[in-house]
């Protein structure tokens, strides 16, 4: 067989092979194991299709990674905000407990001269005990419920503070 005949035969085989391995998956450069398949993939554009598919997959993964990074950043921001809210609520709870302790001391210093005042002091002590229990319960609840409960308790403590102050003036 002459060189021209061999060359023509090879080109014929490559052309015949051209219809067999034309998909991107079949033209994976890591999987192509013979020269004829490689030539077919090269001539049919299979290598380029495989490369385009791989680039598209990389771009999709980059987009997904960017989305996840954005989501992670948003979650970190939310977490920081929740920590700040939690710390502020803890400060309010501690201030509430201090106010209750101060009211308890003030109430203990009130001079009671008659049964009406004694009943009022007893009612205020019960209210302080109930408020202290509500503070303890509220401090273990979720932040939104805690914030609402603390606001309600602050109103109750302010009212009790006014009553105790008024009673202290009367007892002087």
C-alpha atoms as one frame of an Amber mdcrd trajectory, in Angstrom:
protein
   0.000   0.000   0.000   1.402   3.349  -0.945   1.636   6.363   1.249  -1.271
   8.050  -0.547  -3.444   4.972  -0.190  -2.660   4.712   3.515  -3.368   8.387
   3.999  -6.647   8.112   2.112  -7.566   5.035   4.155  -6.820   6.904   7.421
  -8.858   9.902   6.337 -11.701   7.541   5.409 -11.580   5.911   8.842 -11.506
   9.284  10.562 -14.459  10.436   8.478 -16.325   7.222   9.271 -15.488   7.612
  12.937 -16.662  11.238  12.849 -20.292  10.319  13.311 -19.582   8.045  16.275
 -17.908  10.260  18.877 -19.417  13.679  18.583 -21.032  14.322  21.957 -19.303
  16.406  24.582 -19.320  13.504  27.025 -17.700  11.196  24.493 -15.098  13.835
  23.709 -13.753  14.243  27.219  -9.999  14.685  26.626  -9.277  12.591  29.721
 -11.339   9.681  28.389 -10.393   9.629  24.677  -8.100   6.614  24.347  -7.176
   6.415  20.658  -6.065   8.647  17.846  -9.082   8.012  15.634 -11.547   9.067
  18.347  -9.397  12.103  19.115  -9.340  13.087  15.456 -13.086  12.594  15.195
 -13.693  14.744  18.306 -11.403  17.402  16.970 -13.021  17.501  13.560 -16.607
  17.321  14.816 -16.147  20.025  17.489 -16.668  17.558  20.329 -13.649  18.831
  22.283 -14.935  22.401  22.017 -18.411  21.306  23.100 -16.918  19.475  26.083
 -14.898  22.558  26.993 -17.966  24.820  26.651 -19.974  22.455  28.859 -17.222
  22.420  31.501 -17.047  26.240  31.424 -20.812  26.466  31.829 -20.659  24.139
  34.835 -17.879  26.237  36.381 -19.896  29.428  35.800 -22.984  27.838  37.372
 -20.958  26.765  40.408 -19.488  30.264  40.722 -22.987  31.738  40.619 -24.131
  29.270  43.272 -21.084  30.078  45.389 -21.786  33.812  45.083 -25.409  33.229
  46.093 -24.325  31.162  49.090 -21.764  33.802  50.099 -24.463  36.473  49.940
 -26.796  34.295  52.002 -24.031  33.608  54.531 -23.281  37.337  54.836 -26.979
  38.064  55.395 -27.163  35.353  58.065 -24.075  36.745  59.789 -25.612  40.216
  59.779 -28.846  38.822  61.211 -26.901  36.904  63.859 -25.012  40.058  64.894
 -28.297  41.956  65.072 -29.855  39.245  67.232 -26.849  39.305  69.568 -27.175
  43.064  69.911 -30.908  42.752  70.588 -30.286  39.986  73.110 -27.656  42.056
  74.927 -29.950  45.083  75.037 -32.795  42.940  76.384 -30.504  41.467  79.034
 -29.579  44.977  80.115 -33.257  45.872  80.377 -33.957  42.714  82.413 -31.076
  43.524  84.762 -32.315  47.105  85.125 -35.805  45.749  85.838 -34.446  43.452
  88.562 -32.520  46.357  90.105 -35.674  48.480  90.103 -37.612  45.687  91.767
 -34.927  45.290  94.446 -34.926  49.050  95.064 -38.732  49.081  95.306 -38.652
  46.166  97.743 -36.233  48.114  99.979 -38.297  51.285  99.731 -41.442  49.368
 100.542 -39.747  47.859 103.581 -38.890  51.346 104.835 -42.462  52.654 104.594
 -44.041  53.286 107.988 -47.444  51.750 108.208 -49.836  53.479 110.606 -53.209
  51.921 109.819 -54.892  48.863 108.297 -55.528  50.550 104.944 -51.815  51.283
 104.526 -50.927  47.767 105.698 -53.268  46.291 103.072 -51.794  48.540 100.411
 -48.203  47.562 101.350 -49.188  43.875 101.307 -50.773  44.294  97.869 -47.656
  46.081  96.612 -45.397  43.292  97.957 -47.539  40.733  96.151 -47.372  42.817
  92.981 -43.573  43.024  93.278 -43.345  39.248  93.789 -45.573  38.642  90.752
 -43.559  41.116  88.681 -40.297  39.451  89.730 -41.747  36.074  88.642 -42.832
  37.588  85.309 -39.320  38.995  84.775 -37.828  35.553  85.403 -40.295  33.896
  83.027 -39.919  36.584  80.367 -36.124  36.414  80.403 -36.279  32.805  79.236
 -38.636  33.469  76.316 -37.869  34.541  72.742 -36.598  38.039  72.075 -39.833
  39.473  70.623 -41.955  38.118  73.473 -39.324  39.261  75.946 -39.299  42.784
  74.537 -43.107  43.046  74.813 -43.138  41.583  78.320 -40.363  43.911  79.487
 -42.247  46.917  78.152 -45.336  45.822  80.110 -43.271  45.174  83.220 -41.586
  48.575  82.959 -45.030  50.203  83.079 -45.981  48.102  86.134 -42.731  48.945
  87.926 -43.095  52.653  87.154 -46.611  52.581  88.606 -45.447  50.713  91.704
 -42.572  53.168  92.060 -44.998  56.094  92.108 -47.234  54.395  94.683 -44.296
  53.531  96.964 -42.923  57.066  96.669 -46.331  58.502  97.542 -46.669  56.157
 100.512 -43.190  57.034 101.720 -44.135  60.756 101.699 -47.323  60.035 103.649
 -45.414  57.973 106.219 -42.865  60.747 106.884
